[in-house]
Every structure is written in C-alpha cells, then in structure tokens.
Amino acid sequence: MPQLSLFSAEARPAGLPDLAGLLCGPARIARFGAGDTARLDVPLPYDDRERALVALAAARGVTLTRQDTGAATPRTPISRPPAGDATPATDGPTHGGPVHDGAAHDGAAHDGAAHDDTADDIAPSDETPPAGPAHRTTPPHCTTPPHLTTLGSAFRRDLAPLARTWSDGQGRKRVPPDFQLDGAALRLWVLAAGRADLRGGHLLLLDPDAPWTHGPLVAAATRAGLPPARLVAGEHGVPGPALRIHGARRMGRLAELVGPVPRTLNPSEWPRVRGRPAA
C-alpha cells in the first residue's frame, strides 16, 4: 500500500478551512454588516459537479443550495489592490440575507476525510466596481456567464474567519500570503472548477474578476509540488483564465493529493495519470 501523503485530501479530518479551495476558483465569499457573518457563492462552470460538491460541503458542516439567477453574490469586476497590499480585513460591504450561527444550524459536520460517498444520499478584468454596497444581480459586463448554476450558503458566523482571511480591507478577494494549498483544498478546487484536457493534463479555472489572485495561486501550486502553466481564456478550451497541471510526475502528484474520484463524477474528468506521459 502506498504511503499516504501528509498533504493529501485524506490525511486529516475535514474542516471549514478546506473551503478555501473553492475561493481559488471563481467562488466568492461575502460578509454581512460588521463582518461577523459571511456566505459562499460558488458558480459551477461544469454541469455535473453539483451533487458531489454539496456532499463535500456537507462534510464540513455547510449546506450549499442552488441559487436563483438574481440571488447570487454579484460578479462585478473588482478594482486591483495596490501591490503588496496586506491590509487586514475589516468590515466588508453590507449584504442582506439570513444569518446562521454555524454548522449546528446548517448541516451536520462529519468526522474523517471528506469523501463523496455521501453524494448518493444528497440529492481578466481590472475595472473599478460601482460605489456603494454590492447588489445581488449579475451585471451584463461580468466575466462569469450568468446562466451557470450557482450554489450558495446561508450567512454563517463560522464562515467569517475564512472571509476575513480571503479579503483585504476593502472587501476585495485576496490570497492569504501564508496560504498552503493542500489536498483537501485542491479536491474542492478540482471538483468545483477543474477539468481534464485532451493532452493528459488538468485545468483549474481561476477567478476572472480577480486577476491579482492568479500569481499568488501559481506560487501556491508550485509550493505544493505542482508548478503549473498559466492559461488565458480560449487556450486548451478553457472558458476563462486557468492553471494547467501537466506532465506524468505532476499529474501523479495531483492525483495523490486530491484522492479518489467522486461517485457522481465521470472518472475521465478527475485527475489521473494516463497510459502515456502527459503532454
């Protein structure tokens, strides 16, 4: 039996910090009022991921449900933060919505690694945003297609620390400087916004409305032993900016980190080492 990597998805119990993997892709986290609650919104660019992602979130005590087109956190392009901006997160924009105290009110957490066995039981823009609080609409100029399925959580107190970590002082998305891309976070990123390409590699979509996060995510992937190529929309068929992991050794590392394919997902869409070296 191969030795389990200390950074693989199965190396430790599931936890809320794993949800940072969703924020590596197009997902957003928004705080409410004084910033003591937050909610997740996760657009799904691929239509076969919903059940497995709901299961993985439930394993971390968070219920994700399908959102109406006008109910999701806006995808308005966000202004680029100043270089080296590491301002601690403060009060973010005000959003309306129900507030939940945490996992006790929003699905039961499960011990152990986050597997998708429960799935069978569970049904680059640099524009400046408009002034004022964000609206729950999808603007016509946003780079995330408005017809995509979006999953969202309720506003929850236990998501506020994640929101503070992944936001700067103006509420803009950022990658924490000490971010560790481990297997659990990668599993969520791959499930929500990953896809195999036709040349033996794997594509991981980035947030098209937060291009300043792309470089730090390249660095995080490299530290995890997965130095990627950086793609723009259209390369290898990606609908937006993405990272590409390729090469037999890197694909083997990625497959080891993310663990087994979710039951509801086509195995061809999950990281694996092909019979030939990846191009």
Secondary structure, DSSP 8 states (H G I E B T S, - for coil): -----TTSTTSS---GGGGHHHHHTT-EEEEETTTTEEEEEEEESSTT-HHHHHHHHHTBT---EE--TTTS----------TT--------------EE-SGGGS--B-SSS--SGGGGG---------SSS--SS--TT-SS-TTSEEEE--EEGGGHHHHHHTB-TTS-B---TT----HHHHHHHHHHHEEE-TTS-EEEE--TT-GGGHHHHHHHHHHTT---EEE-TTGGG-SS-EEEE-SHHHHHHHHHHH-S--TTS-GGGS----SS---
